[in-house]
Amino acid sequence: MTITSTATKTYSIEDAKKQCAAFSAAIEHELATGEFVFPTSMQAAVKVRRALDEPDVSMVSVARIIGLEPLLSVKLLRMANS
């Protein structure tokens, strides 16, 4: 079985599984070494930092800001579930 993306490049299921495994291995390595790499947009990083600098910020507000950056959300969920 193959999957065709909108860019018309064809991927096999095995290719997708290998990419997923490589991504998971990279995250596990980051967690094990403590060297987190968050390739997020600068705007999202600044918003999170500003929110966390506020003394009366609510967790709901921080969660909303983090939720705007899907990759950051996924990595944080993986860390929380490990």
C-alpha positions in Angstrom: 0.0 0.0 0.0 1.2 3.5 -0.7 0.2 7.0 0.4 0.4 9.9 -2.0 0.8 13.4 -0.5 -0.5 16.6 -2.0 3.1 17.2 -3.4 2.5 14.0 -5.5 5.4 12.1 -3.8 4.6 8.5 -3.0 5.4 7.0 0.3 5.0 3.4 1.4 3.5 2.4 4.7 6.9 1.1 5.7 8.5 4.5 4.9 5.9 6.2 7.1 6.6 3.7 9.9 10.3 4.3 9.6 9.8 8.1 9.8 7.6 7.7 12.8 10.1 5.5 14.5 12.9 7.9 13.8 10.9 10.8 15.1 10.1 8.8 18.3 13.7 7.8 18.7 14.8 11.5 18.4 12.3 12.5 21.1 13.4 9.7 23.4 17.0 10.7 23.0 16.1 14.3 23.8 14.3 13.2 26.9 17.1 10.9 28.0 19.8 13.5 27.6 17.8 16.5 28.7 18.7 18.3 25.5 15.3 19.3 24.3 15.1 20.8 20.8 11.9 22.6 20.2 11.8 23.8 16.6 8.9 26.2 17.3 8.2 29.5 15.8 9.8 32.4 17.5 6.5 34.1 17.9 5.1 31.1 19.9 8.2 30.9 22.0 8.0 34.6 22.9 4.3 34.3 23.8 4.9 31.3 26.1 7.9 33.1 27.8 5.9 36.3 28.3 2.9 34.4 29.7 5.2 32.5 32.1 6.8 35.7 33.3 3.4 37.0 34.4 3.0 36.4 38.2 -0.7 35.8 38.0 -1.0 33.8 34.7 -3.4 30.9 34.8 -2.5 27.4 33.6 -5.4 27.7 31.2 -3.9 30.7 29.6 -0.5 29.0 29.2 -2.2 25.8 27.8 -4.0 27.9 25.2 -0.8 29.6 24.1 1.0 26.2 23.9 -1.9 24.7 22.0 -1.3 27.2 19.2 2.0 25.5 18.3 1.2 21.8 17.4 4.8 20.5 17.6 5.3 22.0 21.0 2.0 20.6 22.2 3.0 17.1 21.0 6.5 17.2 22.6 5.1 18.4 25.9 2.4 15.7 25.9 5.1 13.1 25.3 7.2 14.4 28.1 4.3 14.5 30.5 3.3 10.9 29.6 6.8 9.5 29.9 
